[in-house]
């Protein structure tokens, strides 16, 4: 299992489904662990009642159906699917409305979904999801990418209230895939994933959504900086080393 997880951490996100299917056939007795621990690229489905898209993940799945955060219904229909409590559902509705605005402002479009459920520690958990398609045929507005996707998964565990404060534990995963294919840049492919965690004890005077929103905003800023330094920075360094700019190359040519 440890070797399988190490392999999945090194597989490009766009090949995750193929690799996971192969591992499930090799390790059927670890299927539940693999499915719960391996983050897969997010998929989108349309809520026919509301006419809005929502994101599919393990946190809104029951059997082979997925619950929409907009109508609170399962697709395909499921009679006895699990639902959040009335109080938690109100919080979920508010979080979806606010997070949709966040997604539009920070990502210039895309699809967002928020799911909440009770846990066994007298608290609750929430999952904030964003999927942004930056390809020419997707929701990208600039169209520079032949293929591109940004999948963000933020899972927050909220502990029970103690003297007006509570503990928040955030686990965030970002999966990035991009491919270019044009005359100026040629063919180029870059993909990878990054995961980080943070915990904070905060006052609930401002409300859970405000606290969770600040944590997600801070974490996404850190993840974007890490991706820029690790993936783009290192790639730029390697390309410039292997294929230096023409001006630098001419300076290195010894004079006759």
N, C-alpha and C positions, 0 to 999 in steps of 0.2 A: 504493500500500500504506500509506503514511504517513497519507493522508487517510482510508482505510478504518479504520485502527486508532484515529484520532482520533474518528471517528464512533462506533465501538463503545464507546469509553470514556464516551460521553455518552448512550448508549441505556439506558433502564431495564432492569434484569436480566430482568424478566418478558417483555420484548420482544426479548431477545437472539436467541432461536432464529429468529424471523421475519426480523430484520435480517441475521443471519449467512447464512441461506438466500438472501436477495436478493443479498448481496455475493458469495457463491460463484457465483451465476449470472452476475454482472457481471464477476467476476475469476476465471475458472476456473483460470488459470495460477498464481494465488496461493493455491489452495485449501489446500495443505499448510501454508503459513505461517499462514493465517487459523485453521485448525483447531487448530494447536499454540499459538497466542498468545492466542486469545480464550477467556476463561473463561466457561463456560456454566453456568446453574443446574443443580445436581446432581440426578440421577435415582436412584431406588432400585429394586433388584430383590431377590427372595427366593431364598436358597440352599435349594433343596428338600431337600438331604441333611441340612443342619443345622437347617433351620427358622428361620434368621436372615436379616434384611435386610442387604444390603450396598450400597454406593454405587458408581455407575457414573461413570467418568471416562476421560480419555485414557491414564492411567497403568496401568489394568488392562484395557485393550482390546487385542484382537488380532483383526484382520479385523472381523467383526461380532459377536464374542463377548466376554464380560467375565468376568474371573477373580474368584472369590469369595475373600476373605482367610480365610474360616472353613474351607472344605473344600479350597481350592487347586484347584478345578475350574472349568472354563469353562462359561458358560451363554450361548447354546445350546452343546452339547458341541463341543469343538474338539480334534482328535487331536494336532496338533503345535503347540499354543499355547506361548508362552514362559513359563518358570517360574523363580523365583529359585533360587539355589543352596541346598543343604541347610542350610548355616550361616546364610545370610541368611533362609531361611524360618523357622528357629527364632527369630531376632530379630523377624521380622514377627509371628509368633504371640504372642510376649510383648507386643509393642507394641499389638496389637489388644486384648488383654485389659486392659491398663492404660488405654488410651485410652477404652475403653468406660466404665470407672469415672469417668474425667475428664469425659466427656460427660454422664453422669448427674448428677454433682455440680455441674457448672457450668451445665448447660443444662436440668436437671430432665427428662431424657429426650432423645429424638432418636436419630439413626442415625449411627454412626461407622464408619470403615474406614481401615486403614493398609496401604499397599502399598510394597514395597521392590524394588529392582532394581540390578544392577551397572551401573556407568558405564565410560567409557573411560579414566579417570584413576586406576585402581587403587583407587578408593574405591567408594562406593555412594550411591544417592539414595533418599529416602523421601517419600511423600506421605501426609499426615494430613488426613482429610476429616471434616467434621461437617455434617449437615443436620438442622435443627430446624424442624418445622412448627408454627407457633403459631396456626393457624386454629381455628375452632370445631369443624371436622370432622377435624382432624389430631391431632397429639400434644400440642397445647397444653393445659395443665391449667386455665388460667383462663378461656379462651374469650372474651377481649375483642375479638379480631380476627376480622373476616369472612374475611380472607385474610392470611397472614403466613408468611414463610420467612427463615431465616438459613442461608446457605451459606458455610462456611469452608473454604478450600483452603490448606494449608501444605505447601510443597515444600522439602525440605532436601537440599542437596548436601553430602555428607561426604567430605572429602579423605583421602588416605592418611596413615597414622600417621607422625609424625616426633618422635622423642625423647619418647614418651609423651603427645604432644598431637596434635590434628588440627584442621583448620579446618572450621567449619560455616557454610554460607551458606543463609539462610532467606528464602524469598519467600512472602508471605502475601497472600491475597485474600479479602475478605469481601463478599458480596452480600446486601443487605437489601431485602426487599419487605414492605410492610404496607398493609392497607386496612381501614378501619372503616366501618360503615354501621349506625348506630343513632340513636335519637331524641336522646340526650344530646349526642353528638359530631357527628352528621350524617355525610355521606359525605366521606371523606378518604383520600388515597392518597399514599404516600411510598416511593420506591425509589432505590437507588443502589449503587455499589460503591466499594471503596477497596483500594489495594494498597500494601504497604510491604515493604522489604527490610532485612535486618541480617546482619552477619557477625561471628563470634566464633571465636577460637582457644582451645580448652578442653582440659583434661587428660581423658584417657579412663579415669582411675582409677575413676570412679563409673559408667562404662558409657555407651554411646551413647544409650540410651533416656532416661536421667536428664538428660543434657545437652540432648537435643532437646526433652524435655518442659519444661524450664525456659525454653528459648528461645520455645517456642510459648505458654506461659503468659504470659510477659512481653509478647510481641507481641500476643496477644489483648487484653490489658489496654490497651495503647496504641491498638489499633484501636477498641475500644469507646469509649474516651474521645474519639477523633477523630470517630467517628460521632455521639456525643452533642453535641459542640461544633459540628460542621459541619452535619449534617443536622437534628437536633432543635433545637439552639440557634438556628440561623438561621431555621428554620421558625417557631419560637416567636416570634422577634423580628419576623418579617414579619407574622404573624397579629396580634400585639399592636399593631403599627403600623397595620395596615389596619383592624382591628376591636378597638379598645381595650376593656378591661373596662368594664362599665356604671358602676362607681364612678368610674373615671378620666374617662369620658366626661361624667358629670354635673359633675365638678369643672371641666371645661373650658367648660361652658355659661355664658356671661356672664349676670350678674344684670340684671334689668330695672330 
